[in-house]
Amino acid sequence: MPPREPPAQPKVGRYLPALAAIAAIIGAVVLLFAWVGGWLAPGRLTPQAMADAIQTANGNVYPGYRRAHAKGVCVSGYFESNGEGQALSKAGIFKPGRSPLLGRMSIGGGAPHGMDGSARVRSMALQLVDDNGHEWRMAMNSFPFFAVSSVRAFYEQSVASAPDPATGKPDPAKMAAFAKAHPESANFAHWAKTAPWSNSFANTRYNGVNTFRFDDAGGGHRHVRWSMQPEAAFEEMTADQRAAADADFLADDLAQRLAQGPLRWDMVVTIGGPDDSITDPSQVWPESAPQVAVGKVVIERSEPQTTGACRDVNFDPLILPPGVDGSEDPILAARSAVYSVSFNRRERDIAAGHASEATGQAPAEGATP
């Protein structure tokens, strides 16, 4: 009989490098979640702490509603590309033609039934979808630059803005201390006090104040910001007009204008230069920077946010299609994280029985709205 061959040795060894790589990936993911949750550094500013500060600054929490920009209206229509954006980015949305659009027009603040006449900030959020199903979500505001230059400063601003229980207004001493610690915020304060107020969502310019990166089909890239510039002529609203306006005049005006036909904004992309900050949204890029009109945002319909298609959309500004990427701007990353926290809290509110407040639906049996 021929001698028996020794038993085969286990082949685990050949898989050890792959197993080690998988373990490393899992470990990195765990560490990432731990870092985001603040478990590795309890003193670090977390998205949860940011969301808490925003809620406190708003004065009240309204279960089932967005924690910021709580009052708004759903809109829908399309984006019509003129093809000019293809030289800047390979994003499918820039191919000539129309892509469906879902959006939301809103005012600043956390009160879902606030007075439109007292809202300094108007906002436009959009979800564009190209013919391959790639989504691009945007969150833009009427201010031309961000109030502060860092995530920590934004957090401190929210804390300082919290209403004093005795007066219902922010403590002037805390606000003065914040302004002294963050002198860049003076520019935003000046804008808030002196810039004219628009009298309509339709004639407001909306700015994406954060920096993004466009990647083109040839492997080139550039840093950009964009704005939606209205076709409707700007009309200033005086302080007396704001005081006399109905609580919902912005939504009512939007519906009336849409009854006459679609509303349009030019999407204008500004290309950053070597000296333009990509990490500080409080810094304005020069008016001389190159600009390219890449298409039109066309809004055809509006509907209440309680029943509209935008109700359950998280307009996270870092949900981007191929050809568009975020930048090193830390406030952009923070916005994305806080949007997620806010969305999850709102979903928990609804699941707990607060759907009657946010959606008009009946609360769950036995739940307290």
Secondary structure, DSSP 8 states (H G I E B T S, - for coil): -----------HHHHHHHHHHHHHHHHHHHHHHHHHHTSS-TTS--HHHHHHHHHHHHSS--TTS-SSS-SEEEEEEEEEE-SGGGGT---GGGSSEEEEEEEEEEESSS-TT--GGG---EEEEEEEE-TT--EEEEEEESSSS-S-SSHHHHHHHHHHTSB-TTTSSB-HHHHHHHHHH-TTHHHHHHHHHHS-EES-STT--EEEEEEEEEE-TTS-EEEEEEEEEESS---EE-HHHHHHS-TTHHHHHHHHHHHH--EEEEEEEEE--TTS-SS-TTS---TTS-EEEEEEEEEEEEEETTTSTTTT----TT---TTEEE-S-HHHHHHHHHHHHHHHHHHHHIIIIIHHHHTS----TT---
